[in-house]
């Protein structure tokens, strides 16, 4: 019927968009530079421990000025904008605490699952 056809088309479009966005995240992460500065790594480790996040979190600095995102279920990644190195200590702490809260709650997986449903 028409309802099934419309639903199927919507599902196929949503699935395609999810795949394209997933591929985009893989490409951006592959081109990003891993942050190795001790200040950032120590802070991520402390926040992760306080949030009981046991997975290793990769910090990646992208070449994009406006991209700030967290993704990945088993290997979580925090994608930071190109200018993140110029942030104040307070901003670094706030941003990392916020992004690790997403990781702790598995928000990326939940968002993907909600999109699929």
RAGI-V138903 format. One record per pair of residues at least 24 apart in sequence whose ideal C-beta (glycine too) atoms are under 8 Angstrom apart, sorted by the first residue. I is the first residue (numbers start at 1). J is the second residue. D is the distance in whole Angstrom. If there is no record, write none. Layout:
BEGIN
i/j/d
I/J/D
I/J/D
END
This chain:
BEGIN
i/j/d
14/115/6
14/116/8
15/116/8
18/112/7
18/115/6
18/116/7
25/69/7
25/71/5
25/79/8
28/62/6
28/64/7
28/67/7
28/79/6
29/58/8
29/60/6
29/71/8
29/77/6
29/79/7
31/62/7
31/63/7
32/60/4
32/61/6
32/62/5
32/63/8
32/79/6
33/60/7
33/61/5
34/58/6
34/59/7
34/60/6
34/61/8
35/59/4
35/60/7
35/61/5
35/80/7
35/84/8
37/85/8
39/89/8
39/92/8
40/92/7
40/96/8
43/92/7
43/93/6
43/96/6
44/78/8
44/96/6
44/100/7
47/93/8
47/96/6
47/97/5
47/100/5
48/100/6
48/103/8
51/100/6
51/101/7
51/103/8
51/104/4
52/104/7
53/100/6
53/103/6
53/104/5
55/103/7
57/100/7
57/103/6
61/85/7
68/95/7
68/99/8
70/99/5
70/102/5
70/103/6
70/107/7
70/108/6
71/108/5
72/108/6
73/106/7
73/108/7
73/109/5
76/103/5
76/108/8
78/103/8
END
